[in-house]
Amino acid sequence: MNTILSSTLLVSAAYLLQEHQHTSVSEGFSQSELFGLLELPFLLIALVFCFLTAKRLRGGKFGKGMNLIAWGFLVMAIGHIHMQIDHLYGYNLFNELLGNSIGKIAWFTALIATWGLSALGFYQIYKASKI
């Protein structure tokens, strides 16, 4: 019952945020901008604990998988910081350094790297858990 209630609340909150994402909050930030900024500290905390967990596991099959996930989170964190800078200030570092076409390819490559490293890490942990 608790799972159903929490899932319903989560879906309702997500719907409300999506409906009102352009509602102005104090200081001129929209709700989507505010939540995008609030997401960053939690992402960085998750990143720190990923690397700490990988270090604590000291290699091995679980440690290698966690290390891959941590690197995937690092790429993701850099991408999210880049997205916030682009969204808030209109400055796209990839396009500025690499040009519009290659910048888009670099952004796509970063997405693939994030997903690929995370998936490979979870797969390694999955394989290790089948002992």
C-alpha positions as CSV (number, residue, x, y, z in Angstrom):
1,M,0.0,0.0,0.0
2,N,2.8,2.4,0.8
3,T,4.4,1.7,-2.5
4,I,1.2,2.6,-4.4
5,L,0.7,5.7,-2.4
6,S,4.3,6.9,-2.8
7,S,4.2,6.1,-6.6
8,T,1.0,8.1,-6.9
9,L,2.4,11.1,-5.1
10,L,5.6,11.0,-7.2
11,V,3.7,10.8,-10.5
12,S,1.4,13.6,-9.3
13,A,4.3,15.8,-8.3
14,A,6.0,15.2,-11.6
15,Y,2.8,16.1,-13.5
16,L,2.4,19.3,-11.5
17,L,6.0,20.3,-12.1
18,Q,5.6,19.7,-15.8
19,E,2.4,21.7,-15.9
20,H,3.9,24.6,-14.1
21,Q,7.5,24.5,-15.2
22,H,7.3,28.0,-16.6
23,T,5.8,29.6,-13.5
24,S,7.9,32.3,-12.2
25,V,9.6,31.9,-8.8
26,S,11.3,34.7,-6.9
27,E,14.4,36.2,-8.5
28,G,13.2,35.4,-12.0
29,F,13.9,31.6,-12.0
30,S,11.2,29.3,-13.3
31,Q,10.5,26.1,-11.4
32,S,12.3,24.0,-13.9
33,E,15.4,26.2,-13.6
34,L,15.2,26.1,-9.8
35,F,14.8,22.3,-9.7
36,G,17.6,21.9,-12.3
37,L,19.9,23.9,-9.9
38,L,18.7,21.9,-6.9
39,E,19.5,18.7,-8.7
40,L,23.2,19.5,-9.0
41,P,24.2,19.1,-5.3
42,F,22.4,15.8,-5.0
43,L,24.1,14.6,-8.2
44,L,27.5,15.6,-6.8
45,I,26.8,13.8,-3.5
46,A,25.8,10.6,-5.5
47,L,29.0,11.0,-7.5
48,V,31.2,11.2,-4.3
49,F,29.5,8.2,-2.8
50,C,29.9,6.2,-6.0
51,F,33.7,6.8,-6.0
52,L,33.9,6.1,-2.2
53,T,32.0,2.9,-2.6
54,A,34.2,1.8,-5.5
55,K,37.3,2.6,-3.4
56,R,35.9,0.7,-0.4
57,L,35.2,-2.4,-2.5
58,R,38.9,-2.4,-3.5
59,G,38.6,-3.6,-7.0
60,G,37.2,-7.1,-7.5
61,K,34.2,-7.6,-9.7
62,F,31.8,-5.4,-7.6
63,G,34.4,-2.7,-7.2
64,K,35.2,-2.6,-11.0
65,G,31.5,-2.4,-11.7
66,M,31.0,0.4,-9.2
67,N,34.0,2.3,-10.6
68,L,32.5,2.2,-14.1
69,I,29.2,3.5,-12.7
70,A,31.1,6.3,-10.9
71,W,32.8,7.4,-14.1
72,G,29.5,7.4,-15.9
73,F,28.1,9.6,-13.1
74,L,31.0,11.9,-13.5
75,V,30.4,12.4,-17.2
76,M,26.7,12.9,-16.3
77,A,27.5,15.5,-13.7
78,I,29.7,17.5,-16.1
79,G,26.9,17.3,-18.7
80,H,24.3,18.5,-16.2
81,I,26.5,21.4,-15.2
82,H,27.0,22.2,-18.9
83,M,23.2,22.1,-19.5
84,Q,22.5,24.5,-16.6
85,I,25.1,27.0,-17.8
86,D,23.7,26.8,-21.3
87,H,20.1,27.1,-20.1
88,L,20.7,29.9,-17.6
89,Y,23.4,32.0,-19.5
90,G,23.1,30.8,-23.1
91,Y,26.7,29.7,-23.2
92,N,27.3,26.3,-24.8
93,L,30.9,25.3,-24.1
94,F,30.8,22.4,-26.7
95,N,29.6,24.7,-29.5
96,E,32.1,27.4,-28.5
97,L,35.1,25.1,-28.4
98,L,34.2,22.7,-31.2
99,G,31.7,24.5,-33.4
100,N,28.0,23.8,-33.8
101,S,28.2,20.5,-35.7
102,I,31.1,18.9,-33.8
103,G,29.7,20.3,-30.5
104,K,26.5,18.4,-31.1
105,I,28.4,15.2,-31.8
106,A,30.5,15.7,-28.7
107,W,27.3,16.2,-26.6
108,F,25.8,13.0,-28.1
109,T,29.1,11.1,-27.4
110,A,29.0,12.3,-23.8
111,L,25.5,10.9,-23.5
112,I,26.5,7.6,-24.9
113,A,29.5,7.5,-22.6
114,T,27.3,8.1,-19.6
115,W,24.8,5.5,-20.5
116,G,27.4,3.0,-21.7
117,L,29.7,3.3,-18.6
118,S,26.7,3.0,-16.2
119,A,25.2,0.0,-18.1
120,L,28.6,-1.7,-18.2
121,G,29.1,-1.1,-14.5
122,F,25.6,-2.5,-13.6
123,Y,26.2,-5.5,-15.9
124,Q,29.5,-6.2,-14.2
125,I,27.8,-6.1,-10.8
126,Y,25.0,-8.3,-12.1
127,K,27.5,-10.9,-13.4
128,A,29.3,-10.8,-10.1
129,S,26.1,-11.3,-8.1
130,K,25.4,-14.6,-10.0
131,I,28.2,-16.4,-8.1
